[in-house]
Amino acid sequence: MPKKRVKKYRGSGSCGGGSRKNRRGRGNRGGSGNSGHLKHNYLRTIKSGQLIGKYGFSRPEVVKKEYRYRQNLYRVLRDLRMEGRIDYDLYRYLLSKSELNVGDIEEVLEKLKDTDFVTEEGGTLTLNLSELGFQKLLGNGNISKEINVRISNATEKAIDKIEKAGGKVITVEE
């Protein structure tokens, strides 16, 4: 038996869709394509399992490496502070710097003499900054004492200043 034709709303001009302007254009459809996924089509987006927002970003390796160095420095300084091997003022001072300058070495050296980071060999002091957690030595400031510095990376300016004072920079592999 064939289905009866629906004759309801026929001839009304809008067939039950409201004004004659309705059911026309993209605006009455809620936008075209994937528009409205974070607004009025949100539930449809969740149900279909589509990804929302940014995804797939990964940090550059250089940034990750610097972050790991910084975290290692924090960990070493915190452990030294908890063991009582460095005082609070030195802890705060070293914590504020990610790299040390040549001018900072003399200030740090006097306070670190009691620790095992500073050793004396034949009248010259050797400061081991790599064990302390620092990765780089910069050339800002002046130095007057003869000091040997062990570190993994140093600028040429820093090496020149330390050698002019009578010391030397010993590069250490990580």
Secondary structure, 3 states (H helix, E strand, C coil): CCCCCCCCCCCCCCCCCCCCCCCCCCHHHCCCCCCCCCCCCHHHHHHHCCCCCCCCCCCCHHHHHHHHHHHHHHHHHHHHHHHCCCCHHHHHHHHCCCCEEHHHHHHHHHHHCCCCCEEEECCEEEEEHHHHCCCEEECCCCCCCCEEEEECEECHHHHHHHHHCCCEEEECCC
